[in-house]
Amino acid sequence: MTANPPSAELATPDPLLSVRDLSVRFDTAEGPVHAVDGVSFDLKAGEILGLVGESGCGKSTLARAILRLVEPRAGSISLAGSDITHLSRRQLRGVRRQVQMVFQDPYSSLAPRWTVAELLTEPLVIHGVGDRAERRRHVGDLLDKVGLPADAAQRYPHEFSGGQRQRLGIARALALDPRLVVLDEPVSALDVSVQAQILNLLVELQRQSDIAFLFISHDLSVVEYLSDRVAVMYLGQIVEIADRDSLWRHPSHPYTRALLQAIPGNPPPSADDALKIEGDLPSPIAPPPGCRFHTRCPYAEQRCRIDNPALRTVAPGHQAACHLMRLS
Amino acid sequence: MAFPDSLILSADGTGSHPRFALLRRLLRRPSALCGLVLMAAILAMAVLAHPLYPDDPLDMVAAPFLHPGTDAAFPLGSDMLGRDLAAGIFHGARISLLIGVVAALVSLVIGIGIGALSGYYGGRIDAGLMRLTELFQTIPPFLFSLAIVAILQPSIATITGAIGITAWPGLARLVRAEVLKLRHSELVEASISLGASDARIILLHILPNVLAPIVVSASILVASAILSESSLAFLGLGDPNVVSWGGMVGAGREVIRTDWYVATIPGIAILAAVLALNLLGDGLNDALNRKGQRR
């Protein structure tokens, strides 16, 4: 179904993106918010990693930290082996060519007074790529790539539908031929019918090149459709990360299981396994001690309230953070 | 793969730029139209001052206290020194507009600069620049310019500068607030992730989107600069070598019981200019903030 069949092997020695113990903290009036708390993962070239979790779990903050739009408090981010965690704005400019972002809101992320041609050439102008004629050709290519007519170049963003605008956002992100594109809920603002078209477009684009996607969504079915691997985030931490099929067939973390069962038409294997998660996401200002999930976990024991479990390997390429999971 | 949504373009599909729509919306408002017409009349006076009255308007050309309408050569009459009031009004329009516009430009450059840097960078830069702004706000702007002009000798340049560097704090705070709103928007995040420089983001992405309130306050800034200049001239701190509406009012003040028109006619000119700019500002405000209208 997806472009690349999920591979069973572990991360290669030199992944495209490597995030280690990344933490982001915001200071608010009520106290510090640990939006991202010790997150580690790798992303290989040409891979699609889906990142799922509830609203407010820190997915978008994680994405923005990788793009260095918010400053991480601790940990490191490496791109193709070089550490970019502490690069200055100026030094980052070279890196930005390789990592691009598609935003959730295709209305506010495109400058309203600019024509499509101006929007799509901006990345080229910023990085001094090509001359006038080459840039114009490039705009035509990009529009073609994302399935928009060539005459769109002279129009303004407000003349397009939401789905078309998201295509423009994707085209702009592709303008510099990046190796990694971070997509922050790119289809959440769109109608379901349009969502499918955008997802198909992304699969197609990924098939044509060895571009890697970090695809963020709160919608598991969307992530399932697209991803090679999936990471599940809860309250600032990754609780499970695995190849898609492995995660779908053998979810190890109770939170993942609950999420999967919550997909309509995806009943629990047996009544015994039926999981009910109640309550809201606890406040990231005062996260619960021990396992972050224990306040909502039906299986929580004493040690879950004291000791925060680390990610452990359950199967090759499959890690989860739960004291109680059945190791295979 | 077929993409049906790519076939449905905008409803009008014309690709017309929103810029022209603004002028049309402005002209549809009666008050804004009044302001535009008044402003055009004052501009015409400024342009026609030299062709119509090539001589120095400060020259004594008529009998003193010639009331308006008594001599066809001097339709607005003459003052106590026999100076032609009509020539003074026409030439005064040049001075008022010149000082008003240049002083407003000075304020705009300072106010936008400080507001944009403050709002964009935040932190220590913001704190420092805002303390400076507050320092300026604690001194009443008119008294401040009065002091500056009194110390530096009145001339067109010192008057313009003194008005310009005292009128910006309100604008700086306005621009700062608007920039702050956009600073963490996806629009700016998108530009940063493309690798755009701070200057590029501020000039090309942020400022064009805060233009509406800036344009509105610019027209009010010109109006208040004209008022300030008139007040300075009224108090005798005008450039002695040029005619100024405020100076004319000040000179006519002494004879207001017997010859009211000497002070009243330039007073009406000031009123018209300030009213025109305020009406224009209001109209622009309405036309630029189209709340509840479709995009």
Contacts between the chains, C-beta under 8 A, distances in Angstrom:
chain1	res1	chain2	res2	distance
A	64	B	189	7.2
A	67	B	189	8.0
A	67	B	192	7.9
A	67	B	193	5.0
A	69	B	189	5.2
A	69	B	192	6.0
A	69	B	193	6.5
A	89	B	198	7.6
A	92	B	195	7.4
A	93	B	195	4.4
A	96	B	193	6.3
A	96	B	194	6.5
A	96	B	195	3.6
A	97	B	195	6.8
A	99	B	193	7.7
A	100	B	193	6.4
A	100	B	194	7.5
A	101	B	189	7.6
A	101	B	190	7.1
A	101	B	193	4.6
A	103	B	186	4.5
A	103	B	189	7.0
A	103	B	190	6.0
A	104	B	186	7.4
A	105	B	186	5.5
A	108	B	185	5.9
A	108	B	186	4.8
A	108	B	187	5.7
A	109	B	186	3.9
A	109	B	187	5.8
A	109	B	189	7.4
A	109	B	190	4.5
A	110	B	187	7.6
A	110	B	190	7.7
A	111	B	187	6.3
A	111	B	204	7.9
A	111	B	205	6.0
A	111	B	208	7.8
A	111	B	209	8.0
A	112	B	209	7.8
A	113	B	18	7.3
A	113	B	208	6.0
A	122	B	191	7.9
A	122	B	194	6.4
A	122	B	196	7.5
A	123	B	194	4.8
A	123	B	195	7.4
A	126	B	194	5.7
A	126	B	195	5.2
A	126	B	196	5.2
A	126	B	197	7.8
A	126	B	200	7.0
A	127	B	195	6.2
A	147	B	1	7.1
A	147	B	3	4.3
A	147	B	6	5.6
A	148	B	6	5.5
A	149	B	6	6.4
A	152	B	9	7.9
A	154	B	15	5.8
A	155	B	9	7.3
A	155	B	10	7.3
A	155	B	15	5.1
A	156	B	15	7.0
A	156	B	17	7.5
A	156	B	18	7.8
A	158	B	10	7.3
A	158	B	295	5.4
A	159	B	9	6.2
A	159	B	10	3.4
A	159	B	12	7.9
A	159	B	13	7.2
A	159	B	15	6.7
A	160	B	9	7.2
A	160	B	10	7.0
A	161	B	5	5.5
A	161	B	8	6.4
A	163	B	5	4.5
A	164	B	5	6.0
A	164	B	6	6.2
A	167	B	6	7.5
A	169	B	190	8.0
A	172	B	190	7.7
A	172	B	194	7.5
A	176	B	194	7.8
A	194	B	5	5.9
A	197	B	3	5.8
A	197	B	4	7.9
A	197	B	5	6.5
A	200	B	1	6.1
A	201	B	1	7.7
A	201	B	3	7.7
A	204	B	1	6.7
